[in-house]
Structure formats: structure tokens, C-alpha cells
Amino acid sequence: MVAKEGVTPAVLAMGQRMMSWARFDYAVMLVIVADMVLKPTLHDIGILAGMVLVVAAGAALALGGGRQMVPSAA
């Protein structure tokens, strides 16, 4: 799209959506890797709570709307 249309607000909005999903995806991947390494059971409440917090933080970053992309002069 950038090669065809240039840097337009629509292209920036699509890039922003992709980055939002990437943040959530990274959080989920981190929890999956931690799950495979630590192998928590139902008795490991601290580890499971930490995993929930990581997924919640990833969702908050993905849906929170943090930084906005804007066209630059460069």
C-alpha cells in the first residue's frame, strides 16, 4: 500500500492496527513460552497470576491506543 498510495492516514491506521495485534501476540507468546518452561500446576498460584497479568497488560497495550503513527517529513 505504501508503494502504491504513499504514506496516507489509511496506511498509518492499518499499520497501527497491525502493531496493536503484534503487542498482544508478543504477550501471548511470552506466556506460552513461560508455560512450557515453568510447567505450572494449579498449586502455582503466583506463576499463573503472573501469566494472567502479562496477558492483561498485552491486551491493555493492544486496545489502549498508546502511541499514534503520524507521517514524518523524512
N, C-alpha and C positions, 0 to 999 in steps of 0.2 A: 504494500500500500504506500509506503514511503517513497519508493522509486516511481510509482505511478502518479500519486497525488501530491507528494511532498509532505512536509510536516504540517498537518492540519489539526484542528481541535478533535476531529473524529478519530484520527490516527492516535493522538495522545490519549484520548479516552479509552480506546481499545488497549493500548499499552498499559494504562493504569489498571484496567480490569485484569489483564494478564499478570501483572506484578502482585495484585492483591491475592489472586488464587495461588501464585507461587509462594507467598508468605505462609499461607495456610498449609500448602503442600509440604513445605520445609518443616513446619511444626509437627505434622502428622508423621513424616518420615523420621524425625528425631525420636518421637515416641515409639515408633515401630522398632527402631534400632535399639533403643533402651530396653524395650520389652524383650527382644531377642537376647540381649547381653545379660540383663539382670534376672530374667525369668521370675517375675514376682508371683506370689500366690495371694490368696485372699487375706492372709495374715500380714502382708507387707503393705500396710495402710499408707505409710509415708511415701513409698515409691509410687503407688497407684495415685495418691493425691497429687504428687508432683507431675505425673503424666497428664492428669486432668487439667492442672494449671497450665502446662505447656500448650495443650490443645486449645484451651480457653484463650490464652494470650495470642496464639496464632489466629484464632477466629476474630479476636478483637482487632488485631492489626489488619486482617483482611477486610473486615467490614467497617472498621473505624474511619476510613477515609484519610488517614495520615497526610502524607505529602501529596501535592498535586503537581503533575507534569505540566510545564509551560514551554512554549517554543523559545529557543535561545537565539541570540544574534549570531552565534558562531555557527 
